[in-house]
């Protein structure tokens, strides 16, 4: 799950504020989430400064997230809701249904945004059984960060098999001075001590991102995780069928090797080949395609190439099987 909280540098502005949420769930959770959103809407009707809200359902493949737009009269009203115990209690009811992104952007609509931001990338190793506690801890951190001057956003990216093993936090402020003020603050030191279990391999790297990185339009762009899975399949399919055709069938199956053992050996070999060689090579080869900030024609060209390679792989396999079956 990606968890983001963002605000503009014009934190004291009296202009209308939009709280935009991108959230990803499994399809079987949709009905439960709709009912939960109705409950949230009823609670927000009486929230001071609340103006209106809109719930936009997913429309795959271009939009895979739920998008919720909530508007407030001013920054204080929006922040008050974002940091309220009432919202935290509501989130506790549904958080286990999230399977991917859970991005929250808070920005003043009338404000002019800087073209660049002072950012850091923070990577952390998290055991699978600790993920829920880690995300709760990150929400606590983002709530405190949002009170600091110049805060732009706190974004968490899950590990992506074959691409990155660690969780990555992208933290942005409008200037280096404001960023350093947070990094060196006693509040952050206290929070790091509370989450010491996740900091054993923590690394921090400087970066720079424009404000467009945080805009609400990101959910309308193709999902890089979906593309990553397509590339893994592109490499996996030929490895599996070539292994089965040239090695497993003639050397294992035809000589009495149990299927369960043959299957295990095949999976062992294929995962090692994928992880060490073919998946890194595929991501390097298709690096131009997996990026979000590309024109639509680039995304479509990539899909066309991948689909064509799928077709070639299946045609080759069908031809090999036909040759084997021929008298």
Phi, psi and omega in degrees: 000136173263131181236117184234139168232127183226155173211164177275170176287339179275061187290338181266004183295147179268005183288165177300142183242136177250132174250109186249125183245130171249124186221138182243134181222160171291149184300328180291348178265358187300314182297317178298320181291321177301314180297321179294320179296324176297321178295317178298316180301320179295320179294323185285339181303328181261007181282131181302128177087355179288136182250304183196168177211156179219133179249121182247119183280159181298149175223076182300153004269349185285327177233111183255354180258155162285139179238123179241123180250121180237128182246140182233162182290328182203174183298317183299321179295316181293315179295322179301317177292315183300324185258006187285151175295329180297316178294320179298322178294320178295318179299324181297334181286334190238351190300332182288349179272350181285136179239351181213236185293143171217076187261135178234122180244129178239115181212149178281122189294328182276348187286151173268133186259143179293151181284340179226158178226154173272120187227159171227147172257124182241116180256146184212136176273126183231127177292145182307322182288348181259003187300316182298315179294323178298316180292323175298318179296319179294325177295322177296318179297313183296327178295322178286318180302322185295347178274351183271145180300138175081006182294131178249318182183158179224108188239134180244130175249130175293159171299145177241113182307131180085351181240303178218138182269333185263161167285141181236127176255130176251112184248128184231138171232166184286334180221162176297324181297315180291323177297313181295326178299321177288313183300324183266004185284150175296331178297316180293319179300320180294319179293322178296323177295322179293332179251034184302332182296339183258002189253008184300321181244028183292133175231150182230125183230134178291146178209179177215129181225140173286164182295336179302338177300332186258357187292160184288355184281353188296331182287345179277355180265154180304144184278120181296332177293319177299316178295320179301317179297322178296321179291322176299316178297323179300325178276324186291316187301308180295326179296316182296313184286328177291321176299313181296318185288314188265339186238301186298312183294305184285328186262328183258298187297322182281355180239023171081011176290128181304144182300320182297325179285318178300319180296318180296315180298318179298317178294321179299313181295314184294319180293324178292318178297319180295309186294321185271329189235297195286318180293312176303321179296318180295319180293326176291318181294322182255024180302328179293339186263326186283348178289147179286317191277058179237153176299157182302323182295330178290315178299316181294321178298319178297314178300318181298318180294315181297316179298319179297320179292325173303313183298319179296316180300313180294323179294319179297316180296317178298321179293320178296318179294323178295320178296320180294324182280344182293143181290000000 
